[in-house]
Amino acid sequence: MSKLTFLYMQGCPYCVKAEKALAELQGENEKYKAVETEWIDEERNPQLVANLDYYYVPTVYMDGRKLYEAHPSDDYGKIRSSVKAALDEAL
């Protein structure tokens, strides 16, 4: 099983939606709780994200590979389905 790394920024409404989606999905499916997640605040830890290829947050990486990068047009449904896809891939 692989770890998912979520890049986020304080106050980002899309990041709040990703966090909500993760909690909902883990509540609906026990196996998702076994997936290790790491949340990196890009503003507080710029050295950890300096070499990563992304522009928007949240962005989800697994084993150095980008699985999802939010875009301004993403609604909650898109964010939730993308978080679910990342969880499924991590299993």
C-alpha angles and dihedrals in degrees: 000000000000130000120243118220116204118198111205145159128223112256095019109140092205090054090052088053092050091051091049091048092050092051092047093048092048089050091052098045124034094202090065089063089066092061110099113228130193122195117204119191103217093206095051096040107035091152090062095054102033095103098042123106107233141105107186131051142258094051122169124210132184121189091344093308122116111235100173139006118185121232128203091253094055113116125199092271092056093046092048094049090048092050089048091051090051091050091049091051092049093055 
